[in-house]
Amino acid sequence: MNRLSFGSVGLSASSHWVKWRIADVAALVVVAIVNVPVYYQKPFQRQFYINDLSISHPYATNQRINDKMLFVISFLVPFGAILAIWALLADKRHRWYLLYISLLGLCLTWSLTTLFTNFIKNWIGRLRPDFLARCEPRDGLPLDTLLNAEDVCTTQNTKRFLDGFRTTPSGHSSESFAGLGYLYLWLCGQLITEHPETGIWRKITAFVPILGATLIALSRTQDYRHHFIDVILGSILGYVFAHYIYRRYFPALDSSVPFKPLLDDSDVNEDSLYMPHEPLQTSGTESLTA
């Protein structure tokens, strides 16, 4: 046994177990399960000053991007975009493997980012900009004195109150940069944006998801759900996960075949850049590309 074969005795790099990343699929299932108790874990409750202006903003009942919209934009949109571009551009020699690896990478990126974000924000326990509105502190509290929430808050909305301690890092920012950041990298690879013969429009098109993630992150400061440092940290966190997972499955963007997964054993190579794809179906013996 060596370092490469540890945990996969008897498996070669060409085996189906390794090629199809079965261990990563198992990890994805575990992460999805663990996410549930971590999400509902009670956060650490930090002390605060009643006259702290940074936590005195109003509570926004209607958010610009709520949790359901975030899931759609940060996960379902990249999922759908990958399906669409795959259907248009994938070489039939590796099309199903490309789709499998692409979607596995997206799911792992989004799930791992969500798990880490929820875990660390519960441990940090920093107060949101609208914390006092959630707390509803009683009257007559002393200024410039550290207070404990359990001693001074009168709110009956426990869920909203506890969520007031979960500001760092921003989950909206990390999840949007995870899903949309992964989509950006994937589009750059599939559209070969770094190839000298391609137009700049491809890079601009691929960059649109990053712009969307940025707007989502900034909306959290407009709703006073997060401080600026929260969205900065969350954005960096999400993109780091996206970049790491993408590079585990795909080569560098400036490689000769950036659109081909690393463990893809098909004969797709740089020559396919200049050759028309064979049709999926033909009529009789006549090729549609003849």
C-alpha positions in Angstrom: 0.0 0.0 0.0 1.2 3.5 -0.8 -0.1 7.0 -0.2 -2.1 7.0 -3.4 -3.8 3.6 -2.8 -4.5 4.2 0.9 -8.2 3.7 1.5 -8.7 2.2 -2.0 -6.8 -1.1 -1.8 -6.7 -2.9 -5.1 -8.1 0.0 -7.1 -6.1 1.5 -10.0 -6.5 5.0 -11.3 -8.4 3.5 -14.2 -11.0 1.6 -12.1 -14.6 2.7 -12.2 -14.5 3.4 -8.4 -11.7 6.0 -8.9 -12.9 7.4 -12.3 -16.4 8.0 -11.2 -15.3 9.5 -7.8 -17.5 7.1 -5.8 -15.8 8.1 -2.6 -16.6 11.7 -3.3 -20.3 10.8 -3.8 -20.3 9.1 -0.4 -18.7 12.2 1.1 -21.4 14.3 -0.5 -24.1 12.2 1.2 -22.4 12.5 4.6 -22.0 16.3 4.2 -25.7 16.7 3.3 -26.8 14.7 6.4 -24.4 16.5 8.8 -25.6 19.9 7.4 -29.0 19.5 9.1 -27.9 19.4 12.8 -25.2 22.0 12.2 -27.8 24.4 10.7 -30.0 24.1 13.8 -27.1 24.3 16.3 -27.5 27.2 18.8 -25.0 29.9 18.2 -22.6 31.4 20.8 -24.2 34.5 22.3 -21.7 37.4 22.6 -22.1 40.3 24.9 -23.0 43.7 23.5 -23.5 47.4 24.3 -27.1 48.7 24.1 -25.7 52.0 22.5 -23.7 50.1 19.8 -24.8 51.8 16.6 -23.4 49.0 14.4 -26.2 46.7 15.6 -28.9 49.3 15.8 -30.3 49.0 12.2 -34.0 48.1 11.5 -35.1 44.5 10.8 -36.0 44.1 7.2 -39.2 42.0 6.9 -38.8 41.7 3.1 -35.3 40.7 2.0 -34.0 41.5 -1.5 -32.8 37.9 -1.8 -34.5 35.5 0.6 -33.4 32.0 1.4 -35.5 30.4 -1.3 -34.3 32.8 -4.0 -30.7 32.2 -2.8 -31.1 28.4 -3.4 -32.5 29.0 -6.8 -29.8 31.5 -7.9 -26.8 29.9 -6.3 -27.6 26.2 -7.0 -30.4 25.6 -9.4 -29.3 28.3 -11.9 -25.7 26.9 -12.2 -27.2 23.4 -12.4 -29.4 24.4 -15.3 -26.7 26.4 -17.0 -24.4 23.4 -16.9 -27.1 21.2 -18.5 -27.7 23.8 -21.2 -24.1 24.4 -22.2 -23.3 20.6 -21.9 -26.2 19.8 -24.3 -24.8 22.3 -26.8 -21.1 21.7 -26.7 -20.2 18.3 -25.2 -18.4 15.9 -27.4 -20.3 12.6 -27.5 -17.1 10.7 -26.7 -17.3 11.8 -23.1 -20.6 13.7 -22.8 -22.1 11.6 -19.9 -18.9 11.5 -17.9 -18.5 15.3 -18.4 -22.0 15.9 -17.1 -21.5 13.6 -14.1 -18.3 15.2 -13.0 -19.5 18.7 -13.6 -22.6 18.3 -11.5 -20.8 16.3 -8.8 -18.4 19.2 -8.5 -21.2 21.7 -8.2 -23.0 19.7 -5.5 -19.9 19.2 -3.5 -18.9 22.8 -3.7 -22.3 24.1 -2.6 -22.7 21.5 0.2 -19.3 21.9 1.7 -19.5 25.6 1.6 -22.9 25.6 3.3 -21.7 23.2 6.0 -18.5 25.1 6.8 -20.3 28.5 6.8 -23.1 27.3 9.2 -20.6 25.6 11.5 -18.2 28.6 11.8 -20.8 31.3 12.1 -22.4 29.4 15.1 -19.0 29.4 16.8 -18.2 33.0 16.1 -21.5 34.3 17.3 -21.1 37.8 16.1 -24.2 40.1 16.2 -26.0 41.1 13.0 -26.5 44.8 12.2 -30.2 44.5 13.1 -29.6 42.6 16.4 -31.2 45.1 18.7 -34.4 45.0 16.6 -34.5 41.3 17.0 -33.6 41.4 20.7 -36.2 44.0 21.7 -34.3 45.1 24.8 -36.2 46.3 27.9 -36.1 50.0 28.8 -33.7 51.6 31.2 -30.6 49.7 30.4 -27.2 51.3 31.2 -25.0 52.6 28.4 -21.4 51.6 27.7 -22.0 48.4 29.7 -21.5 44.9 28.4 -24.9 43.1 28.5 -26.0 39.5 28.1 -28.9 38.9 25.7 -30.6 36.4 28.0 -30.8 39.1 30.7 -32.1 42.0 28.7 -34.0 40.8 25.6 -37.7 40.5 25.7 -38.5 39.1 22.2 -40.7 35.9 22.0 -39.4 35.1 18.5 -36.7 32.7 19.5 -35.7 31.6 16.0 -35.3 35.2 14.7 -33.5 36.2 17.9 -30.9 33.3 17.7 -30.3 34.0 14.1 -29.2 37.5 15.2 -25.9 35.9 16.4 -25.1 34.3 13.0 -23.6 37.2 10.9 -20.0 36.1 10.3 -19.5 34.9 7.6 -22.4 35.7 5.4 -24.1 32.5 4.2 -25.7 34.3 1.2 -22.3 35.5 0.1 -20.5 32.2 0.6 -23.2 30.1 -1.1 -23.6 32.5 -4.1 -19.8 32.6 -4.7 -19.7 28.8 -4.3 -22.3 27.9 -6.8 -21.9 30.9 -9.2 -18.1 30.9 -8.7 -18.0 27.2 -9.7 -20.2 28.0 -12.7 -17.8 30.8 -13.7 -14.8 28.5 -13.7 -16.7 25.7 -15.4 -17.8 28.1 -18.2 -14.3 29.4 -18.6 -13.2 25.8 -19.2 -16.0 24.8 -21.5 -15.8 28.0 -23.5 -11.9 27.8 -23.6 -11.8 31.5 -22.6 -8.0 31.5 -22.2 -7.3 30.1 -25.7 -5.7 32.9 -27.8 -8.0 32.3 -30.7 -11.3 32.9 -28.8 -13.0 36.2 -28.5 -13.3 38.3 -25.3 -17.1 37.9 -25.3 -16.6 34.4 -24.0 -14.8 35.7 -20.9 -17.4 38.3 -20.4 -20.2 35.7 -20.6 -18.4 33.5 -18.1 -18.0 36.4 -15.8 -21.7 37.1 -15.5 -22.2 34.6 -12.6 -19.5 36.4 -10.6 -21.3 39.7 -11.1 -24.5 38.0 -9.9 -22.8 36.6 -6.8 -21.4 40.1 -6.0 -24.8 41.7 -6.2 -26.3 39.1 -3.9 -23.5 39.6 -1.4 -24.0 43.4 -1.5 -27.7 43.0 -1.0 -27.1 41.6 2.5 -25.6 45.0 3.6 -28.5 46.8 2.0 -31.0 44.7 4.1 -28.8 45.2 7.2 -28.4 41.5 7.6 -24.6 41.6 7.5 -21.7 43.9 8.0 -19.4 44.5 5.1 -16.7 42.3 6.6 -19.2 39.4 6.8 -19.9 39.5 3.0 -16.2 39.9 2.2 -15.3 36.8 4.2 -18.2 34.9 2.9 -17.4 35.7 -0.7 -13.8 34.7 -0.3 -14.8 31.5 1.5 -17.3 30.5 -1.2 -14.9 31.1 -4.1 -12.0 29.2 -2.4 -14.3 26.2 -2.1 -15.4 26.6 -5.7 -11.8 26.9 -7.0 -10.5 24.0 -4.9 -13.3 21.5 -6.0 -13.1 22.6 -9.6 -9.4 22.1 -9.8 -9.8 18.6 -8.3 -12.0 17.6 -11.2 -10.7 19.8 -14.1 -7.3 21.0 -15.4 -6.2 24.6 -15.3 -8.1 27.0 -17.5 -5.0 27.6 -19.7 -4.4 23.9 -20.4 -4.8 22.5 -23.9 -8.1 20.8 -23.0 -9.6 22.8 -20.1 -13.1 21.3 -20.8 -12.0 17.7 -20.2 -12.2 16.2 -16.7 -8.9 15.1 -15.2 -9.7 11.4 -15.0 -11.5 11.3 -18.3 -10.0 8.4 -20.2 -11.7 9.1 -23.5 -9.8 10.1 -26.6 -11.1 13.7 -26.6 -8.1 16.0 -27.0 -7.1 19.4 -28.4 -7.8 18.3 -31.9 -11.5 18.3 -31.0 -11.3 22.1 -30.9 -11.1 22.2 -34.6 -13.3 19.2 -35.5 -17.1 19.3 -35.7 -18.9 17.1 -33.3 -20.4 13.9 -34.7 -24.2 14.0 -34.5 -25.9 12.0 -31.8 -28.3 10.5 -34.4 -28.0 10.1 -38.1 -30.5 9.2 -40.8 -29.5 6.0 -42.6 -25.8 5.9 -43.4 -25.5 9.5 -44.4 -23.8 11.8 -41.8 -25.4 15.1 -41.0 -21.9 16.7 -41.0 -20.9 15.3 -44.4 
